[in-house]
């Protein structure tokens, strides 16, 4: 029954009812309009859209994907083996979520070419449609592409996706390829600057090399017979190389004999060189001896070998490098010596021995004119050496007279080993050392008048005709101690430091460091040592020592000590 039909006993104004209904319909229509407007402009009052212009939002969007592609500076201690970390397919593309926030963000993100220029191609992601869509949205922006192992050559759809990528090779700037390649599918890489190659297959490696490459990572290289010459021929095709990383994971069967008659490879622009092998280093010893890199300032070598011959070849390469950059230069620049620093860490762990030798140079005065760059970094690590002491001495006897900051960490070295290894470093001002038993006898003040005396000769037990002054410029001595230090050792140390002070070689600062909170330095011990050093401190927190070093040593030296030894570790 209609609401407008008259019912018995009910009186009403029909016009009033119709007016009320019309009014309600207008209100409903108004709410619908407002609701629609709210749906279309969910972020109308969002500060990020009110205050940031589209170009700023576009820049922010382009940064969303950057954490996946590594852009960290050179670090000889880092073990980075890829330009991207291992991530799941979907996780790599998490940045695409910003396209679903609102219409405004979506419109800007779809026009942001850098957002779509980083592409990871795996076994099942992205689809061919999505891959082509990303390539289209990237516009003409340089591409950074990673092709996972197993993508090529097994299924037709995988080959189709790779072909879609290869059609844009002219725009590829960074390429990491972990699979095998079809030579017929490749085009000229006109803009390729960075190449990371994982595949053990070397047959198609050369076709990826372009003269435009400035950064090359060759990972998991297999040292089978003939590969040394193959590698040298490949490096000859990248004359503008500035960054080179070489790693191998297996024993080398290639002694490099076929490369002895070929001319060396000239890499005149190479700045950073990293070499790492988990086994035999004979392959890299041969390769390094056939490389010429006159402008290289940062070198890292980590390898293992059980042959003395190969260790000597590696040391010879580093010695030539240090001689070239004038590491032994002692010419004062504005009244000061080059502030080189070094770390020697030698530790025995059952049958495994590790030698780490690092040399750094801090910035030199700008007034100094030199063709060489102002910063030098060298990192040498040789594990598992049979003739331990022989190579330890030869490693650290390389050009290093200019060293000003030194960390020496050898467990219980003899007095002769101490001075044969580092006694020639006459410019050391900051010394960090363990409290080994012979330390007091390793810090005598032997002047030129005493250098030929019988006592000096007996201390060293050496046949050298000339004995240098040991650390004559030493100002800061930091001793890493343990809780079992005895009073007689402290007395001998004080006597040695007192002798240095009498001969004009007194310390400015003496610091004892212990990690054991159960061991506390008595106040009378500090007062006793203040007779030989104006400032005497006893620290328990590594951060306290790091703060002291920051005023005395190059930053790279402090960071390496923090990473390799003990500074920066949380207190127990």
ChimeraX attribute file (.defattr): number of C-alpha atoms within 10 A of each C-alpha:
attribute: neighborCount
match mode: 1-to-1
recipient: residues
	/A:1	6
	/A:2	5
	/A:3	8
	/A:4	11
	/A:5	8
	/A:6	12
	/A:7	10
	/A:8	6
	/A:9	5
	/A:10	6
	/A:11	8
	/A:12	10
	/A:13	8
	/A:14	12
	/A:15	9
	/A:16	10
	/A:17	13
	/A:18	12
	/A:19	11
	/A:20	11
	/A:21	12
	/A:22	12
	/A:23	12
	/A:24	12
	/A:25	12
	/A:26	12
	/A:27	12
	/A:28	12
	/A:29	12
	/A:30	12
	/A:31	12
	/A:32	12
	/A:33	12
	/A:34	12
	/A:35	12
	/A:36	12
	/A:37	12
	/A:38	12
	/A:39	11
	/A:40	13
	/A:41	14
	/A:42	14
	/A:43	17
	/A:44	13
	/A:45	9
	/A:46	10
	/A:47	9
	/A:48	12
	/A:49	14
	/A:50	10
	/A:51	9
	/A:52	11
	/A:53	10
	/A:54	16
	/A:55	11
	/A:56	12
	/A:57	16
	/A:58	20
	/A:59	14
	/A:60	14
	/A:61	22
	/A:62	18
	/A:63	12
	/A:64	15
	/A:65	19
	/A:66	15
	/A:67	11
	/A:68	16
	/A:69	16
	/A:70	12
	/A:71	10
	/A:72	9
	/A:73	7
	/A:74	12
	/A:75	15
	/A:76	22
	/A:77	12
	/A:78	9
	/A:79	8
	/A:80	12
	/A:81	15
	/A:82	16
	/A:83	21
	/A:84	17
	/A:85	13
	/A:86	10
	/A:87	10
	/A:88	10
	/A:89	15
	/A:90	11
	/A:91	10
	/A:92	19
	/A:93	18
	/A:94	11
	/A:95	17
	/A:96	18
	/A:97	9
	/A:98	13
	/A:99	16
	/A:100	11
	/A:101	12
	/A:102	14
	/A:103	14
	/A:104	17
	/A:105	18
	/A:106	16
	/A:107	12
	/A:108	15
	/A:109	25
	/A:110	16
	/A:111	14
	/A:112	23
	/A:113	22
	/A:114	23
	/A:115	25
	/A:116	26
	/A:117	25
	/A:118	23
	/A:119	20
	/A:120	18
	/A:121	21
	/A:122	19
	/A:123	16
	/A:124	11
	/A:125	16
	/A:126	18
	/A:127	15
	/A:128	17
	/A:129	9
	/A:130	11
	/A:131	20
	/A:132	15
	/A:133	12
	/A:134	19
	/A:135	21
	/A:136	13
	/A:137	19
	/A:138	20
	/A:139	16
	/A:140	14
	/A:141	17
	/A:142	20
	/A:143	26
	/A:144	22
	/A:145	22
	/A:146	22
	/A:147	19
	/A:148	18
	/A:149	15
	/A:150	14
	/A:151	21
	/A:152	23
	/A:153	15
	/A:154	9
	/A:155	11
	/A:156	10
	/A:157	16
	/A:158	21
	/A:159	16
	/A:160	14
	/A:161	21
	/A:162	20
	/A:163	15
	/A:164	15
	/A:165	20
	/A:166	17
	/A:167	13
	/A:168	15
	/A:169	21
	/A:170	16
	/A:171	19
	/A:172	23
	/A:173	21
	/A:174	22
	/A:175	23
	/A:176	22
	/A:177	19
	/A:178	20
	/A:179	17
	/A:180	20
	/A:181	20
	/A:182	11
	/A:183	13
	/A:184	7
	/A:185	11
	/A:186	14
	/A:187	14
	/A:188	13
	/A:189	22
	/A:190	15
	/A:191	18
	/A:192	25
	/A:193	20
	/A:194	22
	/A:195	25
	/A:196	20
	/A:197	21
	/A:198	22
	/A:199	20
	/A:200	15
	/A:201	14
	/A:202	16
	/A:203	11
	/A:204	13
	/A:205	18
	/A:206	15
	/A:207	16
	/A:208	19
	/A:209	21
	/A:210	20
	/A:211	16
	/A:212	18
	/A:213	24
	/A:214	19
	/A:215	20
	/A:216	23
	/A:217	20
	/A:218	20
	/A:219	22
	/A:220	19
	/A:221	23
	/A:222	20
	/A:223	23
	/A:224	15
	/A:225	16
	/A:226	15
	/A:227	21
	/A:228	25
	/A:229	20
	/A:230	15
	/A:231	17
	/A:232	19
	/A:233	16
	/A:234	16
	/A:235	20
	/A:236	17
	/A:237	16
	/A:238	20
	/A:239	18
	/A:240	20
	/A:241	23
	/A:242	20
	/A:243	20
	/A:244	18
	/A:245	17
	/A:246	17
	/A:247	22
	/A:248	22
	/A:249	15
	/A:250	16
	/A:251	18
	/A:252	22
	/A:253	15
	/A:254	18
	/A:255	18
	/A:256	22
	/A:257	12
	/A:258	13
	/A:259	19
	/A:260	12
	/A:261	7
	/A:262	11
	/A:263	10
	/A:264	17
	/A:265	21
	/A:266	17
	/A:267	20
	/A:268	16
	/A:269	16
	/A:270	22
	/A:271	18
	/A:272	22
	/A:273	20
	/A:274	19
	/A:275	22
	/A:276	21
	/A:277	24
	/A:278	16
	/A:279	18
	/A:280	21
	/A:281	27
	/A:282	26
	/A:283	24
	/A:284	26
	/A:285	23
	/A:286	21
	/A:287	17
	/A:288	19
	/A:289	15
	/A:290	21
	/A:291	18
	/A:292	15
	/A:293	19
	/A:294	16
	/A:295	19
	/A:296	22
	/A:297	22
	/A:298	21
	/A:299	21
	/A:300	20
	/A:301	23
	/A:302	21
	/A:303	23
	/A:304	21
	/A:305	20
	/A:306	16
	/A:307	15
	/A:308	14
	/A:309	11
	/A:310	19
	/A:311	20
	/A:312	15
	/A:313	17
	/A:314	22
	/A:315	18
	/A:316	18
	/A:317	15
	/A:318	22
	/A:319	18
	/A:320	13
	/A:321	22
	/A:322	19
	/A:323	14
	/A:324	14
	/A:325	19
	/A:326	14
	/A:327	22
	/A:328	18
	/A:329	14
	/A:330	14
	/A:331	11
	/A:332	9
	/A:333	13
	/A:334	10
	/A:335	6
	/A:336	11
	/A:337	16
	/A:338	22
	/A:339	20
	/A:340	27
	/A:341	27
	/A:342	27
	/A:343	24
	/A:344	23
	/A:345	20
	/A:346	20
	/A:347	15
	/A:348	14
	/A:349	8
	/A:350	6
	/A:351	8
	/A:352	11
	/A:353	15
	/A:354	18
	/A:355	23
	/A:356	21
	/A:357	21
	/A:358	23
	/A:359	27
	/A:360	25
	/A:361	25
	/A:362	18
	/A:363	14
	/A:364	18
	/A:365	12
	/A:366	9
	/A:367	8
	/A:368	10
	/A:369	10
	/A:370	9
	/A:371	8
	/A:372	14
	/A:373	14
	/A:374	17
	/A:375	13
	/A:376	19
	/A:377	22
	/A:378	20
	/A:379	20
	/A:380	21
	/A:381	19
	/A:382	22
	/A:383	21
	/A:384	19
	/A:385	21
	/A:386	15
	/A:387	11
	/A:388	16
	/A:389	12
	/A:390	12
	/A:391	18
	/A:392	22
	/A:393	16
	/A:394	15
	/A:395	25
	/A:396	22
	/A:397	17
	/A:398	19
	/A:399	23
	/A:400	24
	/A:401	19
	/A:402	25
	/A:403	28
	/A:404	27
	/A:405	28
	/A:406	24
	/A:407	22
	/A:408	18
	/A:409	20
	/A:410	18
	/A:411	14
	/A:412	14
	/A:413	15
	/A:414	17
	/A:415	18
	/A:416	14
	/A:417	17
	/A:418	18
	/A:419	20
	/A:420	17
	/A:421	19
	/A:422	21
	/A:423	20
	/A:424	21
	/A:425	25
	/A:426	19
	/A:427	23
	/A:428	26
	/A:429	22
	/A:430	23
	/A:431	20
	/A:432	19
	/A:433	18
	/A:434	19
	/A:435	22
	/A:436	19
	/A:437	15
	/A:438	16
	/A:439	21
	/A:440	19
	/A:441	16
	/A:442	19
	/A:443	21
	/A:444	22
	/A:445	26
	/A:446	22
	/A:447	18
	/A:448	12
	/A:449	7
	/A:450	14
	/A:451	17
	/A:452	15
	/A:453	12
	/A:454	9
	/A:455	12
	/A:456	17
	/A:457	17
	/A:458	10
	/A:459	13
	/A:460	19
	/A:461	11
	/A:462	14
	/A:463	9
	/A:464	10
	/A:465	8
	/A:466	11
	/A:467	21
	/A:468	17
	/A:469	20
	/A:470	23
	/A:471	24
	/A:472	23
	/A:473	18
	/A:474	22
	/A:475	17
	/A:476	23
	/A:477	19
	/A:478	22
	/A:479	19
	/A:480	18
	/A:481	17
	/A:482	15
	/A:483	13
	/A:484	7
	/A:485	13
	/A:486	8
	/A:487	10
	/A:488	9
	/A:489	16
	/A:490	16
	/A:491	15
	/A:492	15
	/A:493	21
	/A:494	19
	/A:495	17
	/A:496	19
	/A:497	23
	/A:498	20
	/A:499	18
	/A:500	23
	/A:501	16
	/A:502	11
	/A:503	13
	/A:504	12
	/A:505	22
	/A:506	21
	/A:507	22
	/A:508	15
	/A:509	18
	/A:510	20
	/A:511	19
	/A:512	20
	/A:513	21
	/A:514	19
	/A:515	19
	/A:516	13
	/A:517	11
	/A:518	7
	/A:519	14
	/A:520	12
	/A:521	14
	/A:522	9
	/A:523	9
	/A:524	9
	/A:525	13
	/A:526	18
	/A:527	14
	/A:528	14
	/A:529	21
	/A:530	17
	/A:531	14
	/A:532	23
	/A:533	23
	/A:534	13
	/A:535	16
	/A:536	20
	/A:537	15
	/A:538	19
	/A:539	16
	/A:540	17
	/A:541	18
	/A:542	18
	/A:543	16
	/A:544	14
	/A:545	20
	/A:546	18
	/A:547	11
	/A:548	13
	/A:549	19
	/A:550	13
	/A:551	9
	/A:552	16
	/A:553	21
	/A:554	19
	/A:555	14
	/A:556	16
	/A:557	25
	/A:558	21
	/A:559	14
	/A:560	18
	/A:561	19
	/A:562	16
	/A:563	13
	/A:564	13
	/A:565	12
	/A:566	13
	/A:567	19
	/A:568	18
	/A:569	13
	/A:570	10
	/A:571	12
	/A:572	8
